[in-house]
Amino acid sequence: MRFKPRAHTVFRRVGEELILVNMTTNRMFSANTSGAAIWDAIVVGDDVDALKMRATEESHVADAPADVYAFVSALVDEDLIERA
């Protein structure tokens, strides 16, 4: 499954942190380096299932796919991304 940023979502990196703003609700969100890496993958059109597999391979952490899913779910819940 692929996602893309919603038209009303703006984002900017500030150091290692990613700042996301939903311009419809004026709500602001931040993400750490892991979240920023997931965001970057979404922006370029990577498949979320591929993200989960890559997260497991790169981090060697069993919960990595769940973390990717949780972050993507939060982005959907906050109306920052939509299915591509």
PDB file of N, CA, C and O in Angstrom:
ATOM      1  N   MET A   1       0.844  -1.172   0.000  1.00  0.00           N
ATOM      2  CA  MET A   1       0.000   0.000   0.000  1.00  0.00           C
ATOM      3  C   MET A   1       0.893   1.240   0.000  1.00  0.00           C
ATOM      4  O   MET A   1       1.881   1.312   0.730  1.00  0.00           O
ATOM      5  N   ARG A   2       0.531   2.194  -0.818  1.00  0.00           N
ATOM      6  CA  ARG A   2       1.303   3.428  -0.923  1.00  0.00           C
ATOM      7  C   ARG A   2       0.466   4.612  -0.428  1.00  0.00           C
ATOM      8  O   ARG A   2      -0.759   4.633  -0.545  1.00  0.00           O
ATOM      9  N   PHE A   3       1.172   5.584   0.124  1.00  0.00           N
ATOM     10  CA  PHE A   3       0.538   6.805   0.611  1.00  0.00           C
ATOM     11  C   PHE A   3       1.242   8.003   0.017  1.00  0.00           C
ATOM     12  O   PHE A   3       2.340   7.889  -0.528  1.00  0.00           O
ATOM     13  N   LYS A   4       0.603   9.150   0.127  1.00  0.00           N
ATOM     14  CA  LYS A   4       1.210  10.412  -0.296  1.00  0.00           C
ATOM     15  C   LYS A   4       0.751  11.504   0.660  1.00  0.00           C
ATOM     16  O   LYS A   4      -0.308  11.385   1.276  1.00  0.00           O
ATOM     17  N   PRO A   5       1.535  12.558   0.787  1.00  0.00           N
ATOM     18  CA  PRO A   5       1.109  13.673   1.654  1.00  0.00           C
ATOM     19  C   PRO A   5      -0.173  14.299   1.112  1.00  0.00           C
ATOM     20  O   PRO A   5      -0.363  14.399  -0.100  1.00  0.00           O
ATOM     21  N   ARG A   6      -1.034  14.713   2.008  1.00  0.00           N
ATOM     22  CA  ARG A   6      -2.242  15.436   1.604  1.00  0.00           C
ATOM     23  C   ARG A   6      -1.834  16.817   1.103  1.00  0.00           C
ATOM     24  O   ARG A   6      -0.791  17.337   1.498  1.00  0.00           O
ATOM     25  N   ALA A   7      -2.644  17.406   0.243  1.00  0.00           N
ATOM     26  CA  ALA A   7      -2.329  18.715  -0.335  1.00  0.00           C
ATOM     27  C   ALA A   7      -2.200  19.792   0.737  1.00  0.00           C
ATOM     28  O   ALA A   7      -1.472  20.768   0.556  1.00  0.00           O
ATOM     29  N   HIS A   8      -2.904  19.615   1.850  1.00  0.00           N
ATOM     30  CA  HIS A   8      -2.866  20.625   2.916  1.00  0.00           C
ATOM     31  C   HIS A   8      -1.786  20.349   3.973  1.00  0.00           C
ATOM     32  O   HIS A   8      -1.776  20.979   5.030  1.00  0.00           O
ATOM     33  N   THR A   9      -0.884  19.412   3.685  1.00  0.00           N
ATOM     34  CA  THR A   9       0.204  19.101   4.606  1.00  0.00           C
ATOM     35  C   THR A   9       1.486  19.773   4.133  1.00  0.00           C
ATOM     36  O   THR A   9       1.899  19.611   2.985  1.00  0.00           O
ATOM     37  N   VAL A  10       2.104  20.522   5.023  1.00  0.00           N
ATOM     38  CA  VAL A  10       3.411  21.094   4.733  1.00  0.00           C
ATOM     39  C   VAL A  10       4.408  20.483   5.706  1.00  0.00           C
ATOM     40  O   VAL A  10       4.052  20.110   6.824  1.00  0.00           O
ATOM     41  N   PHE A  11       5.654  20.385   5.274  1.00  0.00           N
ATOM     42  CA  PHE A  11       6.672  19.768   6.124  1.00  0.00           C
ATOM     43  C   PHE A  11       8.009  20.424   5.891  1.00  0.00           C
ATOM     44  O   PHE A  11       8.301  20.951   4.817  1.00  0.00           O
ATOM     45  N   ARG A  12       8.806  20.373   6.929  1.00  0.00           N
ATOM     46  CA  ARG A  12      10.152  20.957   6.868  1.00  0.00           C
ATOM     47  C   ARG A  12      11.024  20.255   7.897  1.00  0.00           C
ATOM     48  O   ARG A  12      10.570  19.874   8.976  1.00  0.00           O
ATOM     49  N   ARG A  13      12.267  20.099   7.536  1.00  0.00           N
ATOM     50  CA  ARG A  13      13.246  19.548   8.479  1.00  0.00           C
ATOM     51  C   ARG A  13      13.863  20.685   9.269  1.00  0.00           C
ATOM     52  O   ARG A  13      14.194  21.738   8.724  1.00  0.00           O
ATOM     53  N   VAL A  14      14.009  20.452  10.546  1.00  0.00           N
ATOM     54  CA  VAL A  14      14.694  21.385  11.437  1.00  0.00           C
ATOM     55  C   VAL A  14      15.732  20.548  12.173  1.00  0.00           C
ATOM     56  O   VAL A  14      15.416  19.859  13.143  1.00  0.00           O
ATOM     57  N   GLY A  15      16.960  20.613  11.705  1.00  0.00           N
ATOM     58  CA  GLY A  15      17.986  19.729  12.241  1.00  0.00           C
ATOM     59  C   GLY A  15      17.639  18.305  11.881  1.00  0.00           C
ATOM     60  O   GLY A  15      17.405  17.996  10.713  1.00  0.00           O
ATOM     61  N   GLU A  16      17.603  17.434  12.870  1.00  0.00           N
ATOM     62  CA  GLU A  16      17.244  16.038  12.633  1.00  0.00           C
ATOM     63  C   GLU A  16      15.750  15.793  12.804  1.00  0.00           C
ATOM     64  O   GLU A  16      15.274  14.682  12.569  1.00  0.00           O
ATOM     65  N   GLU A  17      15.025  16.794  13.200  1.00  0.00           N
ATOM     66  CA  GLU A  17      13.596  16.669  13.450  1.00  0.00           C
ATOM     67  C   GLU A  17      12.803  17.046  12.207  1.00  0.00           C
ATOM     68  O   GLU A  17      13.218  17.908  11.433  1.00  0.00           O
ATOM     69  N   LEU A  18      11.660  16.394  12.021  1.00  0.00           N
ATOM     70  CA  LEU A  18      10.745  16.705  10.937  1.00  0.00           C
ATOM     71  C   LEU A  18       9.520  17.373  11.546  1.00  0.00           C
ATOM     72  O   LEU A  18       8.934  16.861  12.500  1.00  0.00           O
ATOM     73  N   ILE A  19       9.137  18.517  10.991  1.00  0.00           N
ATOM     74  CA  ILE A  19       7.940  19.215  11.441  1.00  0.00           C
ATOM     75  C   ILE A  19       6.882  19.073  10.355  1.00  0.00           C
ATOM     76  O   ILE A  19       7.145  19.350   9.184  1.00  0.00           O
ATOM     77  N   LEU A  20       5.694  18.644  10.743  1.00  0.00           N
ATOM     78  CA  LEU A  20       4.560  18.483   9.841  1.00  0.00           C
ATOM     79  C   LEU A  20       3.449  19.406  10.314  1.00  0.00           C
ATOM     80  O   LEU A  20       3.200  19.516  11.514  1.00  0.00           O
ATOM     81  N   VAL A  21       2.778  20.073   9.372  1.00  0.00           N
ATOM     82  CA  VAL A  21       1.664  20.947   9.729  1.00  0.00           C
ATOM     83  C   VAL A  21       0.484  20.625   8.833  1.00  0.00           C
ATOM     84  O   VAL A  21       0.605  20.599   7.609  1.00  0.00           O
ATOM     85  N   ASN A  22      -0.660  20.379   9.459  1.00  0.00           N
ATOM     86  CA  ASN A  22      -1.917  20.237   8.740  1.00  0.00           C
ATOM     87  C   ASN A  22      -2.493  21.640   8.631  1.00  0.00           C
ATOM     88  O   ASN A  22      -2.973  22.193   9.621  1.00  0.00           O
ATOM     89  N   MET A  23      -2.449  22.218   7.440  1.00  0.00           N
ATOM     90  CA  MET A  23      -2.866  23.601   7.250  1.00  0.00           C
ATOM     91  C   MET A  23      -4.381  23.782   7.380  1.00  0.00           C
ATOM     92  O   MET A  23      -4.853  24.908   7.532  1.00  0.00           O
ATOM     93  N   THR A  24      -5.137  22.702   7.323  1.00  0.00           N
ATOM     94  CA  THR A  24      -6.585  22.772   7.517  1.00  0.00           C
ATOM     95  C   THR A  24      -6.932  22.962   8.981  1.00  0.00           C
ATOM     96  O   THR A  24      -7.816  23.745   9.329  1.00  0.00           O
ATOM     97  N   THR A  25      -6.220  22.227   9.839  1.00  0.00           N
ATOM     98  CA  THR A  25      -6.514  22.272  11.274  1.00  0.00           C
ATOM     99  C   THR A  25      -5.523  23.141  12.046  1.00  0.00           C
ATOM    100  O   THR A  25      -5.737  23.438  13.221  1.00  0.00           O
ATOM    101  N   ASN A  26      -4.438  23.547  11.383  1.00  0.00           N
ATOM    102  CA  ASN A  26      -3.345  24.290  12.012  1.00  0.00           C
ATOM    103  C   ASN A  26      -2.668  23.511  13.130  1.00  0.00           C
ATOM    104  O   ASN A  26      -2.065  24.098  14.029  1.00  0.00           O
ATOM    105  N   ARG A  27      -2.768  22.194  13.069  1.00  0.00           N
ATOM    106  CA  ARG A  27      -2.086  21.355  14.055  1.00  0.00           C
ATOM    107  C   ARG A  27      -0.688  21.053  13.561  1.00  0.00           C
ATOM    108  O   ARG A  27      -0.475  20.806  12.374  1.00  0.00           O
ATOM    109  N   MET A  28       0.266  21.075  14.482  1.00  0.00           N
ATOM    110  CA  MET A  28       1.671  20.842  14.169  1.00  0.00           C
ATOM    111  C   MET A  28       2.118  19.551  14.841  1.00  0.00           C
ATOM    112  O   MET A  28       1.719  19.245  15.965  1.00  0.00           O
ATOM    113  N   PHE A  29       2.953  18.804  14.131  1.00  0.00           N
ATOM    114  CA  PHE A  29       3.467  17.543  14.632  1.00  0.00           C
ATOM    115  C   PHE A  29       4.957  17.489  14.379  1.00  0.00           C
ATOM    116  O   PHE A  29       5.458  18.130  13.455  1.00  0.00           O
ATOM    117  N   SER A  30       5.667  16.730  15.194  1.00  0.00           N
ATOM    118  CA  SER A  30       7.093  16.551  14.958  1.00  0.00           C
ATOM    119  C   SER A  30       7.410  15.057  14.968  1.00  0.00           C
ATOM    120  O   SER A  30       6.706  14.252  15.579  1.00  0.00           O
ATOM    121  N   ALA A  31       8.483  14.720  14.276  1.00  0.00           N
ATOM    122  CA  ALA A  31       8.922  13.330  14.210  1.00  0.00           C
ATOM    123  C   ALA A  31      10.429  13.292  14.385  1.00  0.00           C
ATOM    124  O   ALA A  31      11.145  14.194  13.951  1.00  0.00           O
ATOM    125  N   ASN A  32      10.897  12.231  15.031  1.00  0.00           N
ATOM    126  CA  ASN A  32      12.332  12.038  15.220  1.00  0.00           C
ATOM    127  C   ASN A  32      12.946  11.508  13.924  1.00  0.00           C
ATOM    128  O   ASN A  32      12.275  11.456  12.893  1.00  0.00           O
ATOM    129  N   THR A  33      14.201  11.121  13.976  1.00  0.00           N
ATOM    130  CA  THR A  33      14.886  10.677  12.762  1.00  0.00           C
ATOM    131  C   THR A  33      14.246   9.434  12.152  1.00  0.00           C
ATOM    132  O   THR A  33      14.210   9.301  10.928  1.00  0.00           O
ATOM    133  N   SER A  34      13.745   8.530  12.974  1.00  0.00           N
ATOM    134  CA  SER A  34      13.076   7.337  12.439  1.00  0.00           C
ATOM    135  C   SER A  34      11.789   7.712  11.715  1.00  0.00           C
ATOM    136  O   SER A  34      11.524   7.232  10.613  1.00  0.00           O
ATOM    137  N   GLY A  35      10.997   8.569  12.341  1.00  0.00           N
ATOM    138  CA  GLY A  35       9.768   9.033  11.703  1.00  0.00           C
ATOM    139  C   GLY A  35      10.065   9.821  10.439  1.00  0.00           C
ATOM    140  O   GLY A  35       9.341   9.706   9.450  1.00  0.00           O
ATOM    141  N   ALA A  36      11.122  10.620  10.465  1.00  0.00           N
ATOM    142  CA  ALA A  36      11.498  11.406   9.284  1.00  0.00           C
ATOM    143  C   ALA A  36      11.903  10.479   8.137  1.00  0.00           C
ATOM    144  O   ALA A  36      11.601  10.767   6.979  1.00  0.00           O
ATOM    145  N   ALA A  37      12.575   9.383   8.438  1.00  0.00           N
ATOM    146  CA  ALA A  37      12.962   8.423   7.397  1.00  0.00           C
ATOM    147  C   ALA A  37      11.733   7.771   6.776  1.00  0.00           C
ATOM    148  O   ALA A  37      11.677   7.569   5.563  1.00  0.00           O
ATOM    149  N   ILE A  38      10.750   7.442   7.608  1.00  0.00           N
ATOM    150  CA  ILE A  38       9.503   6.872   7.097  1.00  0.00           C
ATOM    151  C   ILE A  38       8.800   7.905   6.226  1.00  0.00           C
ATOM    152  O   ILE A  38       8.309   7.578   5.146  1.00  0.00           O
ATOM    153  N   TRP A  39       8.749   9.152   6.692  1.00  0.00           N
ATOM    154  CA  TRP A  39       8.122  10.225   5.919  1.00  0.00           C
ATOM    155  C   TRP A  39       8.798  10.371   4.557  1.00  0.00           C
ATOM    156  O   TRP A  39       8.124  10.463   3.531  1.00  0.00           O
ATOM    157  N   ASP A  40      10.124  10.390   4.549  1.00  0.00           N
ATOM    158  CA  ASP A  40      10.860  10.531   3.292  1.00  0.00           C
ATOM    159  C   ASP A  40      10.495   9.411   2.324  1.00  0.00           C
ATOM    160  O   ASP A  40      10.344   9.647   1.125  1.00  0.00           O
ATOM    161  N   ALA A  41      10.355   8.205   2.837  1.00  0.00           N
ATOM    162  CA  ALA A  41       9.991   7.063   1.993  1.00  0.00           C
ATOM    163  C   ALA A  41       8.578   7.220   1.439  1.00  0.00           C
ATOM    164  O   ALA A  41       8.323   6.886   0.282  1.00  0.00           O
ATOM    165  N   ILE A  42       7.665   7.722   2.255  1.00  0.00           N
ATOM    166  CA  ILE A  42       6.297   7.957   1.795  1.00  0.00           C
ATOM    167  C   ILE A  42       6.294   9.001   0.683  1.00  0.00           C
ATOM    168  O   ILE A  42       5.612   8.834  -0.328  1.00  0.00           O
ATOM    169  N   VAL A  43       7.052  10.073   0.870  1.00  0.00           N
ATOM    170  CA  VAL A  43       7.088  11.170  -0.107  1.00  0.00           C
ATOM    171  C   VAL A  43       7.571  10.685  -1.476  1.00  0.00           C
ATOM    172  O   VAL A  43       7.070  11.137  -2.505  1.00  0.00           O
ATOM    173  N   VAL A  44       8.533   9.777  -1.491  1.00  0.00           N
ATOM    174  CA  VAL A  44       9.045   9.291  -2.773  1.00  0.00           C
ATOM    175  C   VAL A  44       8.226   8.118  -3.323  1.00  0.00           C
ATOM    176  O   VAL A  44       8.536   7.596  -4.394  1.00  0.00           O
ATOM    177  N   GLY A  45       7.180   7.701  -2.594  1.00  0.00           N
ATOM    178  CA  GLY A  45       6.268   6.689  -3.109  1.00  0.00           C
ATOM    179  C   GLY A  45       6.584   5.257  -2.757  1.00  0.00           C
ATOM    180  O   GLY A  45       6.073   4.336  -3.395  1.00  0.00           O
ATOM    181  N   ASP A  46       7.423   5.046  -1.746  1.00  0.00           N
ATOM    182  CA  ASP A  46       7.721   3.675  -1.327  1.00  0.00           C
ATOM    183  C   ASP A  46       6.471   3.003  -0.761  1.00  0.00           C
ATOM    184  O   ASP A  46       5.621   3.649  -0.148  1.00  0.00           O
ATOM    185  N   ASP A  47       6.383   1.716  -0.976  1.00  0.00           N
ATOM    186  CA  ASP A  47       5.299   0.899  -0.450  1.00  0.00           C
ATOM    187  C   ASP A  47       5.496   0.694   1.047  1.00  0.00           C
ATOM    188  O   ASP A  47       6.615   0.433   1.488  1.00  0.00           O
ATOM    189  N   VAL A  48       4.433   0.806   1.832  1.00  0.00           N
ATOM    190  CA  VAL A  48       4.533   0.684   3.287  1.00  0.00           C
ATOM    191  C   VAL A  48       4.994  -0.707   3.698  1.00  0.00           C
ATOM    192  O   VAL A  48       5.744  -0.839   4.665  1.00  0.00           O
ATOM    193  N   ASP A  49       4.567  -1.743   2.991  1.00  0.00           N
ATOM    194  CA  ASP A  49       5.024  -3.095   3.323  1.00  0.00           C
ATOM    195  C   ASP A  49       6.530  -3.215   3.120  1.00  0.00           C
ATOM    196  O   ASP A  49       7.214  -3.878   3.900  1.00  0.00           O
ATOM    197  N   ALA A  50       7.043  -2.576   2.079  1.00  0.00           N
ATOM    198  CA  ALA A  50       8.496  -2.576   1.855  1.00  0.00           C
ATOM    199  C   ALA A  50       9.197  -1.810   2.972  1.00  0.00           C
ATOM    200  O   ALA A  50      10.294  -2.183   3.388  1.00  0.00           O
ATOM    201  N   LEU A  51       8.575  -0.748   3.454  1.00  0.00           N
ATOM    202  CA  LEU A  51       9.140   0.012   4.576  1.00  0.00           C
ATOM    203  C   LEU A  51       9.263  -0.858   5.816  1.00  0.00           C
ATOM    204  O   LEU A  51      10.271  -0.809   6.522  1.00  0.00           O
ATOM    205  N   LYS A  52       8.238  -1.650   6.077  1.00  0.00           N
ATOM    206  CA  LYS A  52       8.257  -2.529   7.242  1.00  0.00           C
ATOM    207  C   LYS A  52       9.394  -3.537   7.147  1.00  0.00           C
ATOM    208  O   LYS A  52      10.108  -3.778   8.121  1.00  0.00           O
ATOM    209  N   MET A  53       9.557  -4.127   5.955  1.00  0.00           N
ATOM    210  CA  MET A  53      10.632  -5.105   5.767  1.00  0.00           C
ATOM    211  C   MET A  53      11.997  -4.439   5.911  1.00  0.00           C
ATOM    212  O   MET A  53      12.892  -4.991   6.552  1.00  0.00           O
ATOM    213  N   ARG A  54      12.161  -3.262   5.320  1.00  0.00           N
ATOM    214  CA  ARG A  54      13.438  -2.566   5.394  1.00  0.00           C
ATOM    215  C   ARG A  54      13.750  -2.151   6.827  1.00  0.00           C
ATOM    216  O   ARG A  54      14.904  -2.202   7.252  1.00  0.00           O
ATOM    217  N   ALA A  55      12.731  -1.742   7.570  1.00  0.00           N
ATOM    218  CA  ALA A  55      12.932  -1.348   8.965  1.00  0.00           C
ATOM    219  C   ALA A  55      13.448  -2.520   9.791  1.00  0.00           C
ATOM    220  O   ALA A  55      14.322  -2.347  10.641  1.00  0.00           O
ATOM    221  N   THR A  56      12.917  -3.696   9.546  1.00  0.00           N
ATOM    222  CA  THR A  56      13.367  -4.888  10.261  1.00  0.00           C
ATOM    223  C   THR A  56      14.812  -5.214   9.904  1.00  0.00           C
ATOM    224  O   THR A  56      15.622  -5.518  10.780  1.00  0.00           O
ATOM    225  N   GLU A  57      15.130  -5.150   8.614  1.00  0.00           N
ATOM    226  CA  GLU A  57      16.491  -5.476   8.163  1.00  0.00           C
ATOM    227  C   GLU A  57      17.509  -4.479   8.706  1.00  0.00           C
ATOM    228  O   GLU A  57      18.593  -4.874   9.135  1.00  0.00           O
ATOM    229  N   GLU A  58      17.171  -3.194   8.690  1.00  0.00           N
ATOM    230  CA  GLU A  58      18.126  -2.162   9.083  1.00  0.00           C
ATOM    231  C   GLU A  58      18.300  -2.067  10.590  1.00  0.00           C
ATOM    232  O   GLU A  58      19.401  -1.803  11.075  1.00  0.00           O
ATOM    233  N   SER A  59      17.207  -2.284  11.343  1.00  0.00           N
ATOM    234  CA  SER A  59      17.295  -2.091  12.790  1.00  0.00           C
ATOM    235  C   SER A  59      17.501  -3.382  13.560  1.00  0.00           C
ATOM    236  O   SER A  59      17.963  -3.356  14.701  1.00  0.00           O
ATOM    237  N   HIS A  60      17.165  -4.511  12.950  1.00  0.00           N
ATOM    238  CA  HIS A  60      17.245  -5.812  13.620  1.00  0.00           C
ATOM    239  C   HIS A  60      16.390  -5.833  14.888  1.00  0.00           C
ATOM    240  O   HIS A  60      16.708  -6.519  15.859  1.00  0.00           O
ATOM    241  N   VAL A  61      15.299  -5.067  14.853  1.00  0.00           N
ATOM    242  CA  VAL A  61      14.371  -5.007  15.973  1.00  0.00           C
ATOM    243  C   VAL A  61      13.058  -5.638  15.524  1.00  0.00           C
ATOM    244  O   VAL A  61      12.491  -5.245  14.504  1.00  0.00           O
ATOM    245  N   ALA A  62      12.583  -6.606  16.280  1.00  0.00           N
ATOM    246  CA  ALA A  62      11.374  -7.333  15.894  1.00  0.00           C
ATOM    247  C   ALA A  62      10.147  -6.435  15.805  1.00  0.00           C
ATOM    248  O   ALA A  62       9.255  -6.694  14.997  1.00  0.00           O
ATOM    249  N   ASP A  63      10.085  -5.373  16.628  1.00  0.00           N
ATOM    250  CA  ASP A  63       8.919  -4.495  16.643  1.00  0.00           C
ATOM    251  C   ASP A  63       8.963  -3.415  15.564  1.00  0.00           C
ATOM    252  O   ASP A  63       8.037  -2.609  15.472  1.00  0.00           O
ATOM    253  N   ALA A  64      10.001  -3.379  14.756  1.00  0.00           N
ATOM    254  CA  ALA A  64      10.144  -2.320  13.755  1.00  0.00           C
ATOM    255  C   ALA A  64       8.933  -2.228  12.825  1.00  0.00           C
ATOM    256  O   ALA A  64       8.464  -1.116  12.579  1.00  0.00           O
ATOM    257  N   PRO A  65       8.398  -3.343  12.292  1.00  0.00           N
ATOM    258  CA  PRO A  65       7.221  -3.215  11.429  1.00  0.00           C
ATOM    259  C   PRO A  65       6.015  -2.613  12.148  1.00  0.00           C
ATOM    260  O   PRO A  65       5.253  -1.853  11.551  1.00  0.00           O
ATOM    261  N   ALA A  66       5.843  -2.947  13.416  1.00  0.00           N
ATOM    262  CA  ALA A  66       4.742  -2.380  14.196  1.00  0.00           C
ATOM    263  C   ALA A  66       4.938  -0.882  14.387  1.00  0.00           C
ATOM    264  O   ALA A  66       3.971  -0.120  14.375  1.00  0.00           O
ATOM    265  N   ASP A  67       6.184  -0.460  14.564  1.00  0.00           N
ATOM    266  CA  ASP A  67       6.480   0.963  14.708  1.00  0.00           C
ATOM    267  C   ASP A  67       6.170   1.724  13.427  1.00  0.00           C
ATOM    268  O   ASP A  67       5.619   2.824  13.475  1.00  0.00           O
ATOM    269  N   VAL A  68       6.521   1.144  12.280  1.00  0.00           N
ATOM    270  CA  VAL A  68       6.197   1.768  10.987  1.00  0.00           C
ATOM    271  C   VAL A  68       4.687   1.877  10.846  1.00  0.00           C
ATOM    272  O   VAL A  68       4.166   2.932  10.484  1.00  0.00           O
ATOM    273  N   TYR A  69       3.985   0.783  11.133  1.00  0.00           N
ATOM    274  CA  TYR A  69       2.527   0.779  11.027  1.00  0.00           C
ATOM    275  C   TYR A  69       1.914   1.834  11.953  1.00  0.00           C
ATOM    276  O   TYR A  69       1.004   2.554  11.542  1.00  0.00           O
ATOM    277  N   ALA A  70       2.391   1.934  13.177  1.00  0.00           N
ATOM    278  CA  ALA A  70       1.853   2.897  14.139  1.00  0.00           C
ATOM    279  C   ALA A  70       2.065   4.329  13.648  1.00  0.00           C
ATOM    280  O   ALA A  70       1.169   5.165  13.761  1.00  0.00           O
ATOM    281  N   PHE A  71       3.247   4.609  13.107  1.00  0.00           N
ATOM    282  CA  PHE A  71       3.534   5.964  12.626  1.00  0.00           C
ATOM    283  C   PHE A  71       2.660   6.297  11.426  1.00  0.00           C
ATOM    284  O   PHE A  71       2.078   7.380  11.366  1.00  0.00           O
ATOM    285  N   VAL A  72       2.564   5.376  10.468  1.00  0.00           N
ATOM    286  CA  VAL A  72       1.728   5.603   9.286  1.00  0.00           C
ATOM    287  C   VAL A  72       0.267   5.765   9.706  1.00  0.00           C
ATOM    288  O   VAL A  72      -0.433   6.627   9.173  1.00  0.00           O
ATOM    289  N   SER A  73      -0.195   4.961  10.639  1.00  0.00           N
ATOM    290  CA  SER A  73      -1.576   5.077  11.128  1.00  0.00           C
ATOM    291  C   SER A  73      -1.829   6.439  11.764  1.00  0.00           C
ATOM    292  O   SER A  73      -2.891   7.031  11.571  1.00  0.00           O
ATOM    293  N   ALA A  74      -0.855   6.932  12.520  1.00  0.00           N
ATOM    294  CA  ALA A  74      -0.994   8.255  13.138  1.00  0.00           C
ATOM    295  C   ALA A  74      -1.065   9.345  12.075  1.00  0.00           C
ATOM    296  O   ALA A  74      -1.840  10.292  12.209  1.00  0.00           O
ATOM    297  N   LEU A  75      -0.262   9.218  11.020  1.00  0.00           N
ATOM    298  CA  LEU A  75      -0.303  10.200   9.935  1.00  0.00           C
ATOM    299  C   LEU A  75      -1.661  10.197   9.238  1.00  0.00           C
ATOM    300  O   LEU A  75      -2.186  11.251   8.878  1.00  0.00           O
ATOM    301  N   VAL A  76      -2.222   9.011   9.051  1.00  0.00           N
ATOM    302  CA  VAL A  76      -3.558   8.899   8.444  1.00  0.00           C
ATOM    303  C   VAL A  76      -4.600   9.503   9.375  1.00  0.00           C
ATOM    304  O   VAL A  76      -5.451  10.276   8.936  1.00  0.00           O
ATOM    305  N   ASP A  77      -4.540   9.155  10.652  1.00  0.00           N
ATOM    306  CA  ASP A  77      -5.510   9.654  11.640  1.00  0.00           C
ATOM    307  C   ASP A  77      -5.492  11.174  11.719  1.00  0.00           C
ATOM    308  O   ASP A  77      -6.532  11.798  11.932  1.00  0.00           O
ATOM    309  N   GLU A  78      -4.320  11.769  11.551  1.00  0.00           N
ATOM    310  CA  GLU A  78      -4.197  13.221  11.630  1.00  0.00           C
ATOM    311  C   GLU A  78      -4.409  13.893  10.277  1.00  0.00           C
ATOM    312  O   GLU A  78      -4.212  15.100  10.137  1.00  0.00           O
ATOM    313  N   ASP A  79      -4.814  13.102   9.279  1.00  0.00           N
ATOM    314  CA  ASP A  79      -5.141  13.593   7.941  1.00  0.00           C
ATOM    315  C   ASP A  79      -3.945  14.260   7.262  1.00  0.00           C
ATOM    316  O   ASP A  79      -4.099  15.230   6.520  1.00  0.00           O
ATOM    317  N   LEU A  80      -2.754  13.727   7.525  1.00  0.00           N
ATOM    318  CA  LEU A  80      -1.532  14.267   6.927  1.00  0.00           C
ATOM    319  C   LEU A  80      -1.158  13.529   5.643  1.00  0.00           C
ATOM    320  O   LEU A  80      -0.470  14.081   4.784  1.00  0.00           O
ATOM    321  N   ILE A  81      -1.615  12.273   5.511  1.00  0.00           N
ATOM    322  CA  ILE A  81      -1.361  11.496   4.306  1.00  0.00           C
ATOM    323  C   ILE A  81      -2.652  10.815   3.860  1.00  0.00           C
ATOM    324  O   ILE A  81      -3.620  10.711   4.614  1.00  0.00           O
ATOM    325  N   GLU A  82      -2.634  10.357   2.609  1.00  0.00           N
ATOM    326  CA  GLU A  82      -3.769   9.608   2.059  1.00  0.00           C
ATOM    327  C   GLU A  82      -3.225   8.512   1.166  1.00  0.00           C
ATOM    328  O   GLU A  82      -2.055   8.535   0.784  1.00  0.00           O
ATOM    329  N   ARG A  83      -4.068   7.558   0.837  1.00  0.00           N
ATOM    330  CA  ARG A  83      -3.638   6.492  -0.076  1.00  0.00           C
ATOM    331  C   ARG A  83      -3.319   7.091  -1.437  1.00  0.00           C
ATOM    332  O   ARG A  83      -4.022   7.970  -1.937  1.00  0.00           O
ATOM    333  N   ALA A  84      -2.242   6.590  -2.015  1.00  0.00           N
ATOM    334  CA  ALA A  84      -1.822   7.080  -3.335  1.00  0.00           C
ATOM    335  C   ALA A  84      -2.489   6.272  -4.431  1.00  0.00           C
ATOM    336  O   ALA A  84      -2.264   6.530  -5.613  1.00  0.00           O
TER     337      ALA A  84
END
